[in-house]
Amino acid sequence: MIGVRVKLTFPEELVREPVIARMTAEFAVVPNIRKADVGEQGGWIICELDGDGAVVDGALEWLRAEGVQVDLLGDVVES
């Protein structure tokens, strides 16, 4: 199990989409939203994603493919 802290930046066209809900349905990751600022023109979320390393990597790649900008914030916690 690992946990990574990421900043997810959403463009305007994804703000109203349930991207986090779809990610958790698709991948066995647990998101912990720590801070967010979301408006009509876009937004960002800082969250921690916990799960198996390969699954977390897959979830991050899926987010990128959906059009979310993913920035790793450097906090990786292995448990």
PDB file as gemmi writes it, atoms N, CA and C in Angstrom:
CRYST1    1.000    1.000    1.000  90.00  90.00  90.00 P 1                      
ATOM      1  N   MET A   1       0.837  -1.190   0.000  1.00  0.00           N  
ATOM      2  CA  MET A   1       0.000   0.000   0.000  1.00  0.00           C  
ATOM      3  C   MET A   1       0.879   1.249   0.000  1.00  0.00           C  
ATOM      4  N   ILE A   2       0.504   2.217  -0.812  1.00  0.00           N  
ATOM      5  CA  ILE A   2       1.180   3.512  -0.801  1.00  0.00           C  
ATOM      6  C   ILE A   2       0.132   4.609  -0.754  1.00  0.00           C  
ATOM      7  N   GLY A   3       0.590   5.770  -0.383  1.00  0.00           N  
ATOM      8  CA  GLY A   3      -0.250   6.951  -0.445  1.00  0.00           C  
ATOM      9  C   GLY A   3       0.526   8.045  -1.146  1.00  0.00           C  
ATOM     10  N   VAL A   4      -0.088   8.699  -2.091  1.00  0.00           N  
ATOM     11  CA  VAL A   4       0.558   9.805  -2.790  1.00  0.00           C  
ATOM     12  C   VAL A   4      -0.301  11.051  -2.649  1.00  0.00           C  
ATOM     13  N   ARG A   5       0.372  12.184  -2.529  1.00  0.00           N  
ATOM     14  CA  ARG A   5      -0.334  13.461  -2.485  1.00  0.00           C  
ATOM     15  C   ARG A   5      -0.210  14.092  -3.864  1.00  0.00           C  
ATOM     16  N   VAL A   6      -1.345  14.487  -4.433  1.00  0.00           N  
ATOM     17  CA  VAL A   6      -1.375  15.049  -5.779  1.00  0.00           C  
ATOM     18  C   VAL A   6      -2.249  16.295  -5.811  1.00  0.00           C  
ATOM     19  N   LYS A   7      -1.953  17.134  -6.786  1.00  0.00           N  
ATOM     20  CA  LYS A   7      -2.835  18.253  -7.100  1.00  0.00           C  
ATOM     21  C   LYS A   7      -3.496  17.915  -8.427  1.00  0.00           C  
ATOM     22  N   LEU A   8      -4.816  17.895  -8.428  1.00  0.00           N  
ATOM     23  CA  LEU A   8      -5.591  17.596  -9.625  1.00  0.00           C  
ATOM     24  C   LEU A   8      -6.221  18.891 -10.098  1.00  0.00           C  
ATOM     25  N   THR A   9      -5.913  19.286 -11.330  1.00  0.00           N  
ATOM     26  CA  THR A   9      -6.457  20.515 -11.894  1.00  0.00           C  
ATOM     27  C   THR A   9      -7.440  20.148 -12.989  1.00  0.00           C  
ATOM     28  N   PHE A  10      -8.667  20.668 -12.840  1.00  0.00           N  
ATOM     29  CA  PHE A  10      -9.757  20.325 -13.737  1.00  0.00           C  
ATOM     30  C   PHE A  10     -10.068  21.481 -14.670  1.00  0.00           C  
ATOM     31  N   PRO A  11     -10.125  21.230 -15.986  1.00  0.00           N  
ATOM     32  CA  PRO A  11     -10.547  22.274 -16.922  1.00  0.00           C  
ATOM     33  C   PRO A  11     -12.052  22.500 -16.804  1.00  0.00           C  
ATOM     34  N   GLU A  12     -12.511  23.575 -17.376  1.00  0.00           N  
ATOM     35  CA  GLU A  12     -13.920  23.960 -17.288  1.00  0.00           C  
ATOM     36  C   GLU A  12     -14.870  22.838 -17.691  1.00  0.00           C  
ATOM     37  N   GLU A  13     -14.531  22.101 -18.738  1.00  0.00           N  
ATOM     38  CA  GLU A  13     -15.452  21.074 -19.231  1.00  0.00           C  
ATOM     39  C   GLU A  13     -15.583  19.868 -18.292  1.00  0.00           C  
ATOM     40  N   LEU A  14     -14.689  19.736 -17.319  1.00  0.00           N  
ATOM     41  CA  LEU A  14     -14.772  18.602 -16.390  1.00  0.00           C  
ATOM     42  C   LEU A  14     -15.286  18.976 -15.002  1.00  0.00           C  
ATOM     43  N   VAL A  15     -15.502  20.266 -14.752  1.00  0.00           N  
ATOM     44  CA  VAL A  15     -15.877  20.709 -13.407  1.00  0.00           C  
ATOM     45  C   VAL A  15     -17.166  20.042 -12.920  1.00  0.00           C  
ATOM     46  N   ARG A  16     -18.111  19.854 -13.777  1.00  0.00           N  
ATOM     47  CA  ARG A  16     -19.395  19.280 -13.372  1.00  0.00           C  
ATOM     48  C   ARG A  16     -19.450  17.756 -13.506  1.00  0.00           C  
ATOM     49  N   GLU A  17     -18.366  17.150 -13.937  1.00  0.00           N  
ATOM     50  CA  GLU A  17     -18.320  15.697 -14.108  1.00  0.00           C  
ATOM     51  C   GLU A  17     -17.883  15.018 -12.801  1.00  0.00           C  
ATOM     52  N   PRO A  18     -18.432  13.833 -12.483  1.00  0.00           N  
ATOM     53  CA  PRO A  18     -18.051  13.118 -11.262  1.00  0.00           C  
ATOM     54  C   PRO A  18     -16.760  12.306 -11.444  1.00  0.00           C  
ATOM     55  N   VAL A  19     -15.688  12.995 -11.751  1.00  0.00           N  
ATOM     56  CA  VAL A  19     -14.426  12.324 -12.095  1.00  0.00           C  
ATOM     57  C   VAL A  19     -13.886  11.502 -10.923  1.00  0.00           C  
ATOM     58  N   ILE A  20     -13.892  12.063  -9.728  1.00  0.00           N  
ATOM     59  CA  ILE A  20     -13.369  11.336  -8.565  1.00  0.00           C  
ATOM     60  C   ILE A  20     -14.235  10.098  -8.284  1.00  0.00           C  
ATOM     61  N   ALA A  21     -15.529  10.225  -8.376  1.00  0.00           N  
ATOM     62  CA  ALA A  21     -16.431   9.083  -8.158  1.00  0.00           C  
ATOM     63  C   ALA A  21     -16.182   7.991  -9.197  1.00  0.00           C  
ATOM     64  N   ARG A  22     -15.999   8.387 -10.453  1.00  0.00           N  
ATOM     65  CA  ARG A  22     -15.728   7.395 -11.504  1.00  0.00           C  
ATOM     66  C   ARG A  22     -14.384   6.723 -11.276  1.00  0.00           C  
ATOM     67  N   MET A  23     -13.377   7.491 -10.813  1.00  0.00           N  
ATOM     68  CA  MET A  23     -12.058   6.912 -10.537  1.00  0.00           C  
ATOM     69  C   MET A  23     -12.158   5.849  -9.442  1.00  0.00           C  
ATOM     70  N   THR A  24     -12.894   6.151  -8.368  1.00  0.00           N  
ATOM     71  CA  THR A  24     -12.991   5.180  -7.276  1.00  0.00           C  
ATOM     72  C   THR A  24     -13.811   3.952  -7.676  1.00  0.00           C  
ATOM     73  N   ALA A  25     -14.740   4.105  -8.613  1.00  0.00           N  
ATOM     74  CA  ALA A  25     -15.490   2.956  -9.107  1.00  0.00           C  
ATOM     75  C   ALA A  25     -14.620   2.073  -9.992  1.00  0.00           C  
ATOM     76  N   GLU A  26     -13.684   2.689 -10.703  1.00  0.00           N  
ATOM     77  CA  GLU A  26     -12.817   1.973 -11.649  1.00  0.00           C  
ATOM     78  C   GLU A  26     -11.582   1.365 -10.979  1.00  0.00           C  
ATOM     79  N   PHE A  27     -11.056   2.044  -9.958  1.00  0.00           N  
ATOM     80  CA  PHE A  27      -9.797   1.642  -9.326  1.00  0.00           C  
ATOM     81  C   PHE A  27      -9.980   1.510  -7.816  1.00  0.00           C  
ATOM     82  N   ALA A  28      -9.270   0.594  -7.219  1.00  0.00           N  
ATOM     83  CA  ALA A  28      -9.337   0.381  -5.767  1.00  0.00           C  
ATOM     84  C   ALA A  28      -8.402   1.363  -5.060  1.00  0.00           C  
ATOM     85  N   VAL A  29      -8.747   2.633  -5.140  1.00  0.00           N  
ATOM     86  CA  VAL A  29      -7.990   3.675  -4.450  1.00  0.00           C  
ATOM     87  C   VAL A  29      -8.935   4.428  -3.522  1.00  0.00           C  
ATOM     88  N   VAL A  30      -8.369   4.964  -2.457  1.00  0.00           N  
ATOM     89  CA  VAL A  30      -9.155   5.734  -1.502  1.00  0.00           C  
ATOM     90  C   VAL A  30      -8.654   7.173  -1.536  1.00  0.00           C  
ATOM     91  N   PRO A  31      -9.486   8.102  -2.013  1.00  0.00           N  
ATOM     92  CA  PRO A  31      -9.069   9.502  -2.041  1.00  0.00           C  
ATOM     93  C   PRO A  31      -9.398  10.193  -0.715  1.00  0.00           C  
ATOM     94  N   ASN A  32      -8.499  11.053  -0.283  1.00  0.00           N  
ATOM     95  CA  ASN A  32      -8.721  11.876   0.895  1.00  0.00           C  
ATOM     96  C   ASN A  32      -8.494  13.319   0.457  1.00  0.00           C  
ATOM     97  N   ILE A  33      -9.570  14.064   0.225  1.00  0.00           N  
ATOM     98  CA  ILE A  33      -9.462  15.432  -0.254  1.00  0.00           C  
ATOM     99  C   ILE A  33      -9.035  16.323   0.905  1.00  0.00           C  
ATOM    100  N   ARG A  34      -7.913  17.005   0.719  1.00  0.00           N  
ATOM    101  CA  ARG A  34      -7.346  17.837   1.770  1.00  0.00           C  
ATOM    102  C   ARG A  34      -7.655  19.317   1.586  1.00  0.00           C  
ATOM    103  N   LYS A  35      -7.771  19.746   0.342  1.00  0.00           N  
ATOM    104  CA  LYS A  35      -8.037  21.153   0.042  1.00  0.00           C  
ATOM    105  C   LYS A  35      -8.560  21.223  -1.379  1.00  0.00           C  
ATOM    106  N   ALA A  36      -9.440  22.192  -1.644  1.00  0.00           N  
ATOM    107  CA  ALA A  36      -9.987  22.308  -2.990  1.00  0.00           C  
ATOM    108  C   ALA A  36     -10.466  23.729  -3.247  1.00  0.00           C  
ATOM    109  N   ASP A  37     -10.448  24.092  -4.514  1.00  0.00           N  
ATOM    110  CA  ASP A  37     -11.012  25.356  -4.972  1.00  0.00           C  
ATOM    111  C   ASP A  37     -11.594  25.080  -6.353  1.00  0.00           C  
ATOM    112  N   VAL A  38     -12.917  24.982  -6.414  1.00  0.00           N  
ATOM    113  CA  VAL A  38     -13.583  24.617  -7.661  1.00  0.00           C  
ATOM    114  C   VAL A  38     -14.633  25.675  -7.974  1.00  0.00           C  
ATOM    115  N   GLY A  39     -14.591  26.178  -9.193  1.00  0.00           N  
ATOM    116  CA  GLY A  39     -15.564  27.162  -9.656  1.00  0.00           C  
ATOM    117  C   GLY A  39     -16.100  26.753 -11.007  1.00  0.00           C  
ATOM    118  N   GLU A  40     -16.865  27.628 -11.617  1.00  0.00           N  
ATOM    119  CA  GLU A  40     -17.479  27.325 -12.914  1.00  0.00           C  
ATOM    120  C   GLU A  40     -16.449  27.204 -14.044  1.00  0.00           C  
ATOM    121  N   GLN A  41     -15.335  27.931 -13.977  1.00  0.00           N  
ATOM    122  CA  GLN A  41     -14.347  27.918 -15.054  1.00  0.00           C  
ATOM    123  C   GLN A  41     -13.229  26.900 -14.857  1.00  0.00           C  
ATOM    124  N   GLY A  42     -13.249  26.148 -13.805  1.00  0.00           N  
ATOM    125  CA  GLY A  42     -12.202  25.169 -13.549  1.00  0.00           C  
ATOM    126  C   GLY A  42     -11.953  25.070 -12.065  1.00  0.00           C  
ATOM    127  N   GLY A  43     -10.978  24.275 -11.700  1.00  0.00           N  
ATOM    128  CA  GLY A  43     -10.682  24.151 -10.289  1.00  0.00           C  
ATOM    129  C   GLY A  43      -9.559  23.181 -10.035  1.00  0.00           C  
ATOM    130  N   TRP A  44      -9.195  23.073  -8.768  1.00  0.00           N  
ATOM    131  CA  TRP A  44      -8.141  22.150  -8.378  1.00  0.00           C  
ATOM    132  C   TRP A  44      -8.500  21.496  -7.048  1.00  0.00           C  
ATOM    133  N   ILE A  45      -7.938  20.322  -6.861  1.00  0.00           N  
ATOM    134  CA  ILE A  45      -8.114  19.558  -5.632  1.00  0.00           C  
ATOM    135  C   ILE A  45      -6.753  19.026  -5.223  1.00  0.00           C  
ATOM    136  N   ILE A  46      -6.408  19.185  -3.973  1.00  0.00           N  
ATOM    137  CA  ILE A  46      -5.233  18.512  -3.425  1.00  0.00           C  
ATOM    138  C   ILE A  46      -5.764  17.336  -2.635  1.00  0.00           C  
ATOM    139  N   CYS A  47      -5.307  16.151  -3.010  1.00  0.00           N  
ATOM    140  CA  CYS A  47      -5.789  14.968  -2.310  1.00  0.00           C  
ATOM    141  C   CYS A  47      -4.694  13.927  -2.184  1.00  0.00           C  
ATOM    142  N   GLU A  48      -4.934  13.018  -1.258  1.00  0.00           N  
ATOM    143  CA  GLU A  48      -4.066  11.868  -1.077  1.00  0.00           C  
ATOM    144  C   GLU A  48      -4.797  10.660  -1.647  1.00  0.00           C  
ATOM    145  N   LEU A  49      -4.088   9.864  -2.398  1.00  0.00           N  
ATOM    146  CA  LEU A  49      -4.658   8.636  -2.951  1.00  0.00           C  
ATOM    147  C   LEU A  49      -3.931   7.461  -2.325  1.00  0.00           C  
ATOM    148  N   ASP A  50      -4.664   6.595  -1.657  1.00  0.00           N  
ATOM    149  CA  ASP A  50      -4.093   5.412  -1.016  1.00  0.00           C  
ATOM    150  C   ASP A  50      -4.538   4.165  -1.759  1.00  0.00           C  
ATOM    151  N   GLY A  51      -3.603   3.221  -1.892  1.00  0.00           N  
ATOM    152  CA  GLY A  51      -3.922   1.953  -2.536  1.00  0.00           C  
ATOM    153  C   GLY A  51      -2.661   1.229  -2.933  1.00  0.00           C  
ATOM    154  N   ASP A  52      -2.821   0.119  -3.615  1.00  0.00           N  
ATOM    155  CA  ASP A  52      -1.694  -0.633  -4.146  1.00  0.00           C  
ATOM    156  C   ASP A  52      -0.952   0.247  -5.150  1.00  0.00           C  
ATOM    157  N   GLY A  53       0.377   0.202  -5.137  1.00  0.00           N  
ATOM    158  CA  GLY A  53       1.191   1.072  -5.983  1.00  0.00           C  
ATOM    159  C   GLY A  53       0.799   1.051  -7.447  1.00  0.00           C  
ATOM    160  N   ALA A  54       0.632  -0.138  -8.013  1.00  0.00           N  
ATOM    161  CA  ALA A  54       0.285  -0.251  -9.428  1.00  0.00           C  
ATOM    162  C   ALA A  54      -1.118   0.293  -9.691  1.00  0.00           C  
ATOM    163  N   VAL A  55      -2.024   0.114  -8.755  1.00  0.00           N  
ATOM    164  CA  VAL A  55      -3.392   0.600  -8.919  1.00  0.00           C  
ATOM    165  C   VAL A  55      -3.429   2.127  -8.851  1.00  0.00           C  
ATOM    166  N   VAL A  56      -2.664   2.697  -7.916  1.00  0.00           N  
ATOM    167  CA  VAL A  56      -2.587   4.162  -7.823  1.00  0.00           C  
ATOM    168  C   VAL A  56      -2.006   4.733  -9.110  1.00  0.00           C  
ATOM    169  N   ASP A  57      -0.945   4.111  -9.620  1.00  0.00           N  
ATOM    170  CA  ASP A  57      -0.358   4.565 -10.892  1.00  0.00           C  
ATOM    171  C   ASP A  57      -1.391   4.504 -12.018  1.00  0.00           C  
ATOM    172  N   GLY A  58      -2.158   3.433 -12.061  1.00  0.00           N  
ATOM    173  CA  GLY A  58      -3.195   3.298 -13.075  1.00  0.00           C  
ATOM    174  C   GLY A  58      -4.269   4.369 -12.948  1.00  0.00           C  
ATOM    175  N   ALA A  59      -4.642   4.694 -11.711  1.00  0.00           N  
ATOM    176  CA  ALA A  59      -5.647   5.735 -11.483  1.00  0.00           C  
ATOM    177  C   ALA A  59      -5.125   7.090 -11.941  1.00  0.00           C  
ATOM    178  N   LEU A  60      -3.846   7.372 -11.681  1.00  0.00           N  
ATOM    179  CA  LEU A  60      -3.264   8.647 -12.110  1.00  0.00           C  
ATOM    180  C   LEU A  60      -3.202   8.740 -13.628  1.00  0.00           C  
ATOM    181  N   GLU A  61      -2.861   7.662 -14.283  1.00  0.00           N  
ATOM    182  CA  GLU A  61      -2.843   7.654 -15.749  1.00  0.00           C  
ATOM    183  C   GLU A  61      -4.247   7.827 -16.308  1.00  0.00           C  
ATOM    184  N   TRP A  62      -5.228   7.194 -15.676  1.00  0.00           N  
ATOM    185  CA  TRP A  62      -6.620   7.335 -16.098  1.00  0.00           C  
ATOM    186  C   TRP A  62      -7.064   8.785 -15.974  1.00  0.00           C  
ATOM    187  N   LEU A  63      -6.730   9.441 -14.857  1.00  0.00           N  
ATOM    188  CA  LEU A  63      -7.082  10.855 -14.669  1.00  0.00           C  
ATOM    189  C   LEU A  63      -6.486  11.711 -15.785  1.00  0.00           C  
ATOM    190  N   ARG A  64      -5.228  11.461 -16.105  1.00  0.00           N  
ATOM    191  CA  ARG A  64      -4.571  12.220 -17.188  1.00  0.00           C  
ATOM    192  C   ARG A  64      -5.297  11.999 -18.512  1.00  0.00           C  
ATOM    193  N   ALA A  65      -5.666  10.753 -18.788  1.00  0.00           N  
ATOM    194  CA  ALA A  65      -6.365  10.435 -20.039  1.00  0.00           C  
ATOM    195  C   ALA A  65      -7.742  11.103 -20.096  1.00  0.00           C  
ATOM    196  N   GLU A  66      -8.348  11.339 -18.947  1.00  0.00           N  
ATOM    197  CA  GLU A  66      -9.652  12.008 -18.892  1.00  0.00           C  
ATOM    198  C   GLU A  66      -9.535  13.515 -19.088  1.00  0.00           C  
ATOM    199  N   GLY A  67      -8.308  14.053 -19.023  1.00  0.00           N  
ATOM    200  CA  GLY A  67      -8.108  15.479 -19.226  1.00  0.00           C  
ATOM    201  C   GLY A  67      -7.794  16.254 -17.961  1.00  0.00           C  
ATOM    202  N   VAL A  68      -7.551  15.542 -16.861  1.00  0.00           N  
ATOM    203  CA  VAL A  68      -7.184  16.182 -15.601  1.00  0.00           C  
ATOM    204  C   VAL A  68      -5.667  16.338 -15.564  1.00  0.00           C  
ATOM    205  N   GLN A  69      -5.202  17.528 -15.187  1.00  0.00           N  
ATOM    206  CA  GLN A  69      -3.762  17.726 -14.999  1.00  0.00           C  
ATOM    207  C   GLN A  69      -3.394  17.164 -13.635  1.00  0.00           C  
ATOM    208  N   VAL A  70      -2.409  16.264 -13.598  1.00  0.00           N  
ATOM    209  CA  VAL A  70      -1.988  15.611 -12.365  1.00  0.00           C  
ATOM    210  C   VAL A  70      -0.568  16.066 -12.036  1.00  0.00           C  
ATOM    211  N   ASP A  71      -0.414  16.690 -10.871  1.00  0.00           N  
ATOM    212  CA  ASP A  71       0.900  17.105 -10.393  1.00  0.00           C  
ATOM    213  C   ASP A  71       1.197  16.373  -9.094  1.00  0.00           C  
ATOM    214  N   LEU A  72       2.279  15.598  -9.079  1.00  0.00           N  
ATOM    215  CA  LEU A  72       2.701  14.923  -7.859  1.00  0.00           C  
ATOM    216  C   LEU A  72       3.318  15.945  -6.927  1.00  0.00           C  
ATOM    217  N   LEU A  73       2.918  15.911  -5.671  1.00  0.00           N  
ATOM    218  CA  LEU A  73       3.411  16.890  -4.704  1.00  0.00           C  
ATOM    219  C   LEU A  73       4.555  16.352  -3.858  1.00  0.00           C  
ATOM    220  N   GLY A  74       5.006  15.149  -4.151  1.00  0.00           N  
ATOM    221  CA  GLY A  74       6.213  14.639  -3.523  1.00  0.00           C  
ATOM    222  C   GLY A  74       6.022  13.852  -2.263  1.00  0.00           C  
ATOM    223  N   ASP A  75       4.844  13.893  -1.645  1.00  0.00           N  
ATOM    224  CA  ASP A  75       4.627  13.118  -0.431  1.00  0.00           C  
ATOM    225  C   ASP A  75       4.167  11.724  -0.793  1.00  0.00           C  
ATOM    226  N   VAL A  76       5.055  10.759  -0.647  1.00  0.00           N  
ATOM    227  CA  VAL A  76       4.704   9.368  -0.897  1.00  0.00           C  
ATOM    228  C   VAL A  76       4.913   8.621   0.412  1.00  0.00           C  
ATOM    229  N   VAL A  77       3.872   7.955   0.900  1.00  0.00           N  
ATOM    230  CA  VAL A  77       3.962   7.235   2.149  1.00  0.00           C  
ATOM    231  C   VAL A  77       3.654   5.779   1.872  1.00  0.00           C  
ATOM    232  N   GLU A  78       4.626   4.909   2.150  1.00  0.00           N  
ATOM    233  CA  GLU A  78       4.397   3.483   1.961  1.00  0.00           C  
ATOM    234  C   GLU A  78       3.971   2.885   3.286  1.00  0.00           C  
ATOM    235  N   SER A  79       2.999   2.000   3.240  1.00  0.00           N  
ATOM    236  CA  SER A  79       2.568   1.354   4.466  1.00  0.00           C  
ATOM    237  C   SER A  79       2.394  -0.131   4.253  1.00  0.00           C  
TER     238      SER A  79                                                      
END                                                                             
